[in-house]
Amino acid sequence: MKHCRYLLPLLVILPLLTACDSDDMDEDAIYTFTGHTIYSFCAETPHLQAFADIIQRSGQQTFFELYGHYTTFAPTDEAIDAYLREKGWDYDHLTTEQMQKIVYNSTIKSDDKAYLSEDFQEGSLASVSLSDRWVTISFATNEAGERVIHVNKNAAIVSLDNEVHNGVVHVVDRVVEPSEETLLNVLKEREEFSLWAQAYEASGLDQTMNDLYDPDYASPYLTDGIYIDGWYFKVCTRCKQGWTMFCEPDELLSTLGATDLPTLEQLVSTYYGTSHLGEYSHAENPLHKFVAYHILNRQMSTSNFLYTGEKTATTYQPKRYEWYETCLPNRLMEIKAGNQINTRRGGSYVGINNQASNIDAVNGFIHTLTDLLVYDEDVMRNDVLHKRLRFDVYALAPQLTNNNIRWQLTTLQGYNGYSMTPDFCGDYIHFSDVTNVKLWASDGWTCHHGDEMVFKGWYDVTFRMPPVPPGNWEIRLGYNAEDWRGIAQIFVDGQIAGIPKDLRINNGGTGPDPRVGYVADDQTPDNGVENDKLMRNHGYMKAPNSIYTPGKGISRDLFYCLRIIIGQYSFPEYAPHYFRAKNVHREDREFTADFLEYIPVDMIRDEDRE
């Protein structure tokens, strides 16, 4: 490739780009071009001429001159030369599709901001690229002891934070290219996962995880936005799918005596039984169950397991945890802050090797474990999961994670939130055709993660609650009481749960209501102990201490933030449970779901306020 073919007029001459990191980078290596756009910065910067030319030839120049919030990882001329040699492509004969692939993989367009180095953390950025793929960030140290930031594991950033009028340019030494290989092929390419690749393929689960979009979802929308009650909401025209896989490397498995499929099957049969030995693809086979418990049906990097939004950016740090259902039916996995899996009361847990995780595949991410991960029946039932389990309603459906709706609602510009069809979330959340759905959020709203799911009209909505271990459990609904709510009849597993619930009682406009019995803790002689008992007798609880809203404080101190006690239930076996709410009031009223809780009945007496 001859650089003179795409050399553009140089109005600004910059020094050679050198390796750097965001903390120790020389001031002279950071450039801010007032008035420049992504395109003009690349066009006028030495060593970015090929990328600028590809933007222009692919028909994207106008796009990169528009106002917006773009983050571009621009490859140097040398990086593009190397990329084309690897592909066997000729620069002068690149197709429009090939050029757009380079440009789209390199660029993120987000609603609220471009990503500077101060926004980087180990894992994926919050917005996907123009190719609809996650962009991951990782940190390493070079031979000189300097920190190096990598994009998608292999493209080192050599110049950070070049701010322009419509975003920021980070210069990289390789073309950013997400993997086009499936999880299985990526495992096969990595020597450290040779046994895991064999187990995954033998289980047959790989055959069920190749569709990138739900083939059964047919969108009724002609555009990506619809109006509800005069407000504009974004909608998905396709339903994206993805997976997260946790894997033990061969070195770890060999220390446990597993060096091939038979010895691995023997190792895990201690936890999963001995049914159908040797039939690895059978759902009851122990090896099959072992593999299935390592897979989540939502695509998440290590930075996406837990909420990290504005409600954590305060001096008050709420507890952060999630429980996700795995591909082993009706079995949960707990993930806590620090990427700790299935933490026991004594403090032990299965860890994740962050440096060897966020391995990209076209249909998901692979994360490396530091210990053996199994569903130990005794440990999970009597320790890890024998506690209060609080689920944000947005955590119930993997579709809300896979389509980048969860935790992204506060950053939308031009929309008031998302909406969805009755079948978008499959069995996880479904509702009647006459139901209007609003998925919205605000960092100033007093909800669990600042987001709220609202159902309006003659709604009839059912949530598939996560499957908990067999036992006696109490179920609760967390919500904000408001005068625009309505009255809903609640059902659990198809059975009526008491009298209809009026979500208007105790709203901010009328204040505390005797039917609830709320009295602020600081207005009682015992810091609210007896008042908690009184409220339970009325079927209510104060909101948790661990939900915090900047400017408003903890939710327990807000009388309109409540939990309704739905009832106590005995579950004889592992199975999902269904929470249904039906409008029995007026068409113009709404039902809101913030979070749902399970708690073992034997723990209620000593329950904390978190």
C-alpha positions in Angstrom: 0.0 0.0 0.0 1.4 3.4 -1.0 0.6 6.2 1.5 0.6 8.9 -1.3 -2.6 7.4 -2.7 -4.6 8.5 0.3 -2.5 11.4 1.7 -4.8 14.3 2.5 -3.8 18.0 3.1 -2.0 18.4 6.4 -3.0 21.5 8.2 -1.7 20.3 11.6 1.6 18.5 12.0 1.8 16.4 15.2 4.7 14.5 16.7 5.0 10.8 16.3 2.5 8.9 18.4 4.1 7.0 21.2 2.9 4.4 23.7 1.3 5.9 26.8 -1.1 5.4 29.7 -3.8 7.6 31.0 -2.0 8.5 34.2 1.6 9.1 33.1 1.0 10.5 29.6 3.0 13.6 28.7 0.9 16.7 28.3 2.4 17.2 24.8 0.8 13.9 23.7 -2.8 15.1 24.4 -4.4 17.3 21.8 -7.7 19.2 21.9 -8.8 20.5 18.5 -11.5 23.2 19.0 -13.9 23.0 16.2 -12.6 19.8 14.7 -14.7 16.7 14.1 -13.8 13.0 14.2 -13.2 13.1 10.5 -11.2 16.3 10.3 -9.0 15.3 13.2 -8.1 12.0 11.4 -7.7 13.7 8.0 -5.3 16.3 9.4 -3.2 14.0 11.7 -0.2 12.2 10.4 -0.4 8.4 10.7 -4.2 8.5 10.6 -4.5 9.2 6.9 -5.5 5.7 5.8 -8.4 5.7 8.4 -9.6 9.1 7.2 -9.5 8.0 3.6 -11.5 4.8 4.5 -14.1 6.9 6.2 -14.4 9.1 3.1 -14.4 6.2 0.6 -16.9 4.2 2.5 -19.4 7.1 2.4 -19.2 7.9 6.1 -17.5 11.3 6.1 -20.7 13.2 6.6 -21.7 11.0 9.4 -18.4 11.7 11.2 -18.9 15.4 10.8 -22.3 15.5 12.5 -22.8 16.7 16.0 -23.0 13.8 18.5 -21.2 11.8 21.1 -18.7 9.6 19.3 -15.8 7.6 20.6 -13.5 6.4 17.9 -10.5 4.1 18.3 -8.6 5.2 15.2 -6.0 2.8 13.8 -2.7 4.2 12.6 -1.6 3.8 9.0 0.8 1.0 10.1 -2.1 -0.8 11.9 -4.2 -0.7 8.8 -1.3 -1.9 6.6 -0.9 -4.9 9.0 -4.6 -5.6 9.1 -4.9 -5.7 5.3 -1.9 -8.0 5.1 -3.6 -10.4 7.6 -6.8 -10.4 5.6 -5.2 -10.6 2.2 -7.1 -7.5 1.1 -5.8 -4.9 -1.3 -6.2 -1.3 -0.2 -7.2 0.0 -3.6 -9.9 -2.6 -4.1 -11.6 -2.6 -0.7 -15.3 -3.1 -0.9 -17.7 -0.6 0.8 -18.7 -3.4 3.1 -15.0 -4.1 4.1 -14.4 -0.4 4.7 -17.6 0.1 6.7 -16.6 -2.9 8.9 -13.3 -1.2 9.8 -15.1 2.1 10.6 -18.1 0.7 12.4 -15.9 -1.7 14.6 -13.8 1.3 15.6 -16.6 3.7 16.7 -19.2 4.0 19.4 -22.1 6.5 19.2 -23.7 7.0 22.6 -26.6 9.1 23.6 -25.0 11.1 26.5 -21.3 11.3 26.2 -18.1 10.2 24.5 -15.8 7.9 26.5 -12.6 9.5 27.9 -9.9 7.5 29.6 -11.3 8.5 33.0 -14.4 6.4 32.1 -12.4 3.3 31.3 -12.7 0.2 33.6 -11.9 -3.4 33.2 -14.7 -4.8 31.1 -16.9 -3.4 28.4 -18.0 0.2 27.7 -21.6 1.0 28.4 -22.6 1.5 24.7 -22.0 -0.8 21.8 -20.1 0.0 18.6 -21.8 0.9 15.3 -21.4 -2.8 14.5 -23.7 -3.6 17.5 -20.8 -5.2 19.4 -19.4 -4.6 22.8 -16.0 -2.9 23.1 -13.9 -4.1 26.0 -11.1 -2.3 27.9 -8.3 -4.0 29.7 -5.1 -2.9 31.4 -1.6 -4.3 31.3 1.9 -3.3 32.1 4.7 -3.2 29.5 8.3 -4.1 29.9 9.1 -0.6 31.1 6.6 -0.9 33.9 4.2 1.5 32.2 0.4 0.9 32.1 -1.0 0.1 28.7 -4.7 0.2 27.9 -5.9 -2.3 25.4 -9.1 -2.3 23.4 -10.6 -5.8 22.7 -7.5 -7.3 24.3 -5.1 -6.7 21.5 -5.2 -3.1 20.3 -3.0 -0.8 22.5 -4.0 2.8 22.8 -1.0 4.9 21.8 -2.7 8.4 22.1 -5.5 9.1 24.5 -8.3 11.6 24.9 -8.0 13.6 21.7 -11.2 15.6 22.2 -13.0 17.0 19.2 -16.3 18.8 18.6 -18.3 15.7 18.2 -16.5 13.3 20.6 -13.1 11.9 21.3 -10.4 10.0 19.3 -8.2 7.4 20.9 -5.4 6.2 18.6 -4.7 2.5 18.5 -1.8 0.4 17.1 -4.1 -2.3 15.7 -7.5 -2.2 13.9 -10.2 -2.9 16.5 -12.0 -6.1 15.4 -14.4 -8.1 17.5 -14.3 -11.8 17.2 -16.5 -13.3 14.5 -16.0 -16.8 16.0 -18.6 -18.6 18.3 -17.9 -19.4 21.9 -17.0 -22.9 20.9 -14.4 -21.9 18.3 -12.9 -19.3 20.6 -12.5 -22.0 23.3 -10.9 -24.3 20.8 -8.4 -21.6 19.8 -7.2 -21.2 23.3 -4.9 -23.9 24.7 -5.9 -23.1 28.3 -9.5 -24.2 27.6 -8.9 -27.4 25.6 -10.9 -29.6 28.1 -13.6 -27.0 28.5 -14.0 -26.8 24.7 -14.4 -30.6 24.6 -17.0 -30.6 27.5 -19.0 -27.7 26.0 -19.1 -29.4 22.6 -19.9 -32.8 24.0 -22.8 -31.3 26.1 -24.5 -30.2 22.9 -25.3 -26.8 24.5 -23.2 -25.1 21.8 -25.9 -26.0 19.2 -28.5 -24.0 21.1 -26.4 -20.8 21.4 -25.6 -19.8 17.8 -28.5 -17.5 17.0 -27.4 -13.9 17.5 -31.1 -12.7 17.3 -34.2 -14.4 18.5 -35.6 -16.2 15.4 -39.1 -16.3 16.9 -39.4 -12.5 17.6 -41.1 -10.6 14.8 -41.2 -6.9 15.4 -44.4 -5.0 14.6 -42.5 -1.7 14.5 -41.6 0.1 11.3 -39.4 2.6 13.1 -37.4 2.5 16.3 -39.7 4.8 18.3 -43.4 5.0 19.2 -45.6 7.4 21.1 -47.4 6.5 24.4 -49.5 9.1 26.1 -47.8 11.8 24.0 -44.3 10.7 25.0 -41.7 9.2 22.7 -40.3 5.8 23.6 -37.6 3.8 21.8 -38.3 0.2 20.7 -36.2 -2.7 19.5 -36.8 -3.8 15.9 -34.8 -7.1 16.6 -34.3 -9.0 19.8 -30.6 -9.7 20.3 -29.3 -12.8 22.2 -26.1 -13.5 24.0 -24.4 -15.6 26.6 -21.9 -15.4 29.4 -19.6 -18.4 30.1 -17.4 -19.1 33.1 -14.6 -21.6 32.5 -12.0 -23.3 34.6 -8.7 -23.5 32.8 -7.0 -26.9 32.1 -4.3 -26.2 34.7 -6.9 -25.8 37.5 -8.9 -28.9 36.4 -5.8 -31.0 36.2 -5.0 -30.3 39.9 -8.4 -31.7 40.7 -7.8 -34.8 38.7 -9.7 -34.0 35.6 -7.7 -34.3 32.4 -10.3 -35.7 30.0 -14.0 -36.0 29.7 -14.4 -39.2 31.7 -12.3 -37.9 34.7 -14.1 -34.5 34.5 -17.5 -36.3 34.6 -16.3 -38.4 37.5 -15.2 -35.2 39.4 -18.5 -33.4 39.0 -20.7 -36.5 39.6 -20.2 -35.8 43.3 -22.4 -32.8 42.9 -24.7 -33.7 40.0 -25.3 -37.4 40.4 -24.6 -40.4 38.2 -27.5 -40.5 35.9 -26.8 -41.3 32.2 -23.1 -41.5 32.6 -21.2 -41.2 29.3 -24.2 -39.6 27.6 -22.8 -36.1 27.8 -25.6 -34.4 25.8 -28.3 -35.8 28.0 -29.9 -33.1 30.3 -29.5 -35.4 33.4 -25.8 -36.3 32.7 -23.5 -34.8 35.4 -21.1 -33.3 32.9 -24.0 -31.7 31.0 -25.3 -30.2 34.2 -21.8 -29.0 35.1 -21.4 -27.1 31.8 -24.9 -25.7 31.9 -24.4 -24.2 35.4 -21.5 -22.2 34.0 -23.6 -20.4 31.4 -25.9 -17.4 31.7 -28.3 -16.5 28.9 -27.3 -12.9 28.9 -24.1 -11.4 27.5 -22.1 -9.6 30.2 -18.5 -8.5 30.6 -17.1 -8.3 34.1 -18.1 -4.7 34.4 -21.8 -5.5 33.6 -22.6 -8.0 36.3 -23.6 -5.4 38.9 -25.2 -1.9 39.0 -22.6 0.9 38.9 -24.8 3.9 38.2 -25.2 7.2 39.9 -26.7 5.7 43.0 -23.2 4.3 43.8 -21.4 7.5 43.2 -21.9 8.8 46.7 -20.4 8.6 50.1 -23.1 6.0 50.9 -22.3 2.8 49.1 -25.2 0.3 48.9 -24.5 -3.4 48.9 -24.1 -4.7 45.4 -25.2 -8.2 44.4 -27.2 -10.0 41.7 -28.6 -13.5 41.4 -28.8 -14.9 37.9 -30.5 -18.0 36.7 -28.1 -20.3 34.8 -28.7 -22.6 31.9 -28.9 -25.4 34.4 -32.7 -25.1 34.8 -34.0 -23.5 38.0 -30.5 -23.1 39.6 -29.2 -19.6 40.6 -25.7 -18.1 40.7 -24.9 -15.3 43.1 -22.4 -12.6 42.0 -21.3 -10.0 44.5 -19.0 -6.9 44.3 -15.5 -7.9 43.5 -16.7 -10.5 41.0 -17.2 -13.0 43.8 -19.4 -16.0 42.8 -21.4 -17.9 45.4 -20.0 -16.3 48.5 -20.4 -18.4 51.7 -21.0 -17.0 55.2 -17.4 -17.8 56.1 -16.2 -15.6 53.3 -15.0 -18.1 50.7 -16.1 -17.8 47.1 -15.3 -18.7 43.5 -13.2 -15.9 42.0 -12.8 -14.6 38.5 -9.4 -13.8 37.0 -10.1 -10.4 35.5 -6.9 -10.3 33.5 -7.9 -13.6 31.7 -11.6 -12.7 31.3 -13.8 -10.6 28.9 -12.7 -12.9 26.1 -14.9 -11.9 23.2 -16.9 -14.2 20.9 -19.6 -13.3 18.4 -22.2 -14.7 20.7 -20.9 -13.9 24.2 -18.1 -13.5 26.7 -15.8 -16.0 28.3 -14.5 -15.4 31.9 -11.7 -17.4 33.6 -12.4 -18.9 37.0 -9.9 -19.3 39.8 -11.7 -22.2 41.6 -14.1 -25.0 40.7 -17.7 -23.8 40.2 -20.5 -26.2 41.0 -24.0 -26.1 42.4 -23.4 -27.8 45.7 -26.9 -28.6 46.9 -26.2 -28.4 50.6 -24.1 -25.2 50.4 -26.5 -23.4 48.1 -29.7 -24.3 49.9 -28.5 -23.8 53.4 -25.8 -21.1 53.0 -25.4 -19.1 49.7 -29.1 -18.8 48.9 -30.5 -19.0 52.4 -30.9 -15.3 52.7 -33.1 -12.4 51.5 -33.0 -12.3 47.8 -33.9 -9.0 46.1 -34.4 -8.9 42.4 -34.7 -5.7 40.4 -37.5 -6.4 37.8 -35.1 -5.4 35.1 -32.9 -8.3 36.1 -35.6 -10.9 35.5 -35.5 -10.9 31.7 -32.2 -11.5 29.8 -33.6 -9.6 26.8 -33.3 -6.3 28.7 -29.6 -6.9 29.2 -28.8 -8.4 25.8 -30.5 -5.4 24.1 -28.6 -2.9 26.3 -31.8 -1.5 27.9 -31.0 -2.2 31.5 -29.0 0.5 33.2 -28.9 2.6 30.0 -32.3 4.3 30.3 -30.9 7.4 32.0 -28.6 8.1 29.0 -31.2 8.1 26.3 -31.5 11.3 24.3 -34.6 12.1 22.2 -36.6 9.4 24.0 -38.4 9.1 27.3 -37.4 5.5 27.7 -38.1 2.2 26.0 -41.2 0.2 25.3 -41.7 -3.3 24.2 -44.2 -5.8 22.8 -46.0 -8.4 24.9 -43.7 -11.2 23.6 -40.4 -9.3 23.5 -39.2 -10.9 26.9 -40.8 -14.3 26.2 -41.9 -16.0 29.4 -39.9 -13.7 31.6 -42.3 -10.7 31.4 -45.5 -10.9 29.3 -48.7 -8.9 29.4 -52.0 -8.4 27.6 -52.3 -6.6 24.3 -54.2 -3.7 25.9 -51.2 -2.9 28.2 -49.0 0.1 27.6 -45.5 -0.4 28.9 -43.0 2.3 29.8 -39.4 1.4 30.7 -37.8 4.6 32.0 -35.3 5.7 34.6 -33.9 8.8 36.4 -30.9 9.0 38.7 -33.1 11.2 40.9 -36.0 8.8 41.2 -36.2 6.8 44.4 -36.1 3.3 42.9 -33.7 0.4 43.4 -31.4 1.2 40.5 -33.1 4.4 39.5 -35.3 2.6 36.9 -39.0 1.8 36.9 -41.2 -0.5 34.9 -44.7 1.0 34.4 -47.8 -0.8 33.1 -50.9 1.3 32.1 -54.3 0.7 30.7 -56.3 -2.4 31.5 -53.0 -4.1 32.2 -52.5 -7.8 33.0 -48.8 -8.5 33.5 -46.9 -11.6 34.6 -43.3 -11.8 35.8 -41.4 -15.0 35.9 -39.7 -14.8 39.3 -36.3 -16.5 39.7 -36.5 -20.1 41.0 -35.4 -20.4 44.6 -34.5 -23.6 46.5 -37.4 -25.5 48.0 -38.6 -24.2 51.3 -40.9 -21.6 53.0 -40.5 -18.1 51.6 -42.1 -14.7 52.0 -42.6 -12.7 48.8 -42.7 -8.9 48.7 -43.1 -6.1 46.1 -41.1 -2.9 46.3 -42.6 0.3 44.8 -43.1 4.0 45.2 -46.6 5.0 46.2 -48.0 7.8 44.0 -51.4 9.2 43.5 -51.4 8.2 39.8 -51.0 4.5 40.6 -54.0 2.3 40.7 -55.4 -0.9 42.4 -54.1 -4.3 41.3 -55.1 -7.8 42.1 -52.0 -9.8 42.7 -51.6 -13.6 42.0 -48.7 -15.9 42.8 -48.4 -19.1 40.7 -52.0 -18.5 39.5 -53.5 -18.2 43.0 -55.1 -14.9 44.3 -52.8 -13.3 46.9 -55.2 -11.6 49.3 -57.3 -8.5 48.6 -56.4 -6.0 45.8 -53.4 -3.8 46.5 -53.9 0.0 46.3 -50.6 1.5 45.3 -51.8 5.1 45.9 -51.8 4.8 49.7 -49.1 6.8 51.4 -48.3 8.8 48.3 -46.2 11.9 48.4 -49.2 14.1 47.9 -51.2 13.0 50.9 -48.4 11.9 53.3 -48.4 8.9 55.7 -51.6 7.0 55.9 -52.9 5.1 59.0 -53.6 2.1 56.8 -49.8 1.8 56.3 -48.8 3.0 59.7 -45.5 4.6 58.7 -43.6 6.6 61.3 -40.1 7.8 60.7 -37.5 6.1 62.7 -36.2 9.3 64.3 -39.8 10.1 65.5 -39.9 6.9 67.6 -38.3 6.1 71.0 -36.8 2.8 69.8 -35.5 3.9 66.3 -38.5 2.3 64.6 -38.5 -1.3 66.0 -42.1 -1.3 67.2 -43.2 0.6 64.1 -41.7 -2.1 61.9 -43.9 -4.6 63.7 -47.0 -2.4 63.3 -46.4 -2.0 59.6 -46.0 -5.7 59.1 -49.3 -6.2 60.8 -50.8 -3.9 58.2 -49.0 -5.8 55.4 -46.3 -3.3 54.7 -42.6 -2.7 55.3 -40.4 0.4 55.0 -38.0 0.4 52.0 -34.5 -0.9 52.6 -31.6 1.2 54.0 -29.5 0.0 51.0 -31.4 2.0 48.4 -30.0 5.5 48.2 -31.0 8.4 46.0 -28.6 11.5 45.8 -30.3 14.5 47.2 -33.1 12.5 48.9 -31.2 10.0 51.1 -32.0 6.4 52.0 -35.3 5.0 50.9 -36.2 3.8 54.4 -36.5 7.4 55.5 -39.0 8.2 52.7 -42.6 7.4 53.7 -43.7 6.8 50.1 -41.1 4.2 49.4 -42.6 0.9 50.5 -42.7 -2.8 50.4 -46.0 -4.7 50.3 -46.0 -8.2 51.8 -47.6 -10.4 49.2 -47.7 -13.6 51.4 -45.8 -16.6 52.6 -45.5 -19.7 50.4 -44.2 -23.2 50.6 -42.3 -24.3 47.5 -41.8 -28.1 47.4 -39.4 -28.2 44.5 -37.1 -26.2 42.2 -39.2 -24.3 39.8 -39.9 -20.7 38.6 -42.7 -18.8 40.3 -45.0 -16.4 38.6 -46.1 -13.0 40.0 -49.1 -11.5 38.2 -50.8 -8.1 38.6 -54.1 -7.3 37.0 -55.8 -3.9 36.9 -59.1 -3.9 38.8 -59.5 -0.1 39.0 -59.4 2.3 36.1 -57.9 2.3 32.6 -56.0 5.5 33.2 -54.2 4.1 36.3 -50.9 2.3 36.4 -49.0 -0.5 38.1 -45.3 -0.1 38.9 -42.8 -2.8 39.8 -39.4 -1.8 41.2 -38.1 -4.9 42.8 -39.3 -8.3 44.2 -38.0 -10.0 47.3 -37.8 -13.5 48.6 -36.8 -14.2 52.2 -36.8 -17.6 54.1 -39.6 -17.4 56.7 -37.2 -18.5 59.4 -35.1 -15.4 58.9 -37.8 -12.8 59.1 -37.5 -12.4 62.9 -33.8 -11.4 62.7 -33.9 -9.6 59.3 -31.7 -6.6 59.0 -32.8 -3.2 57.4 -30.5 -3.4 54.4 
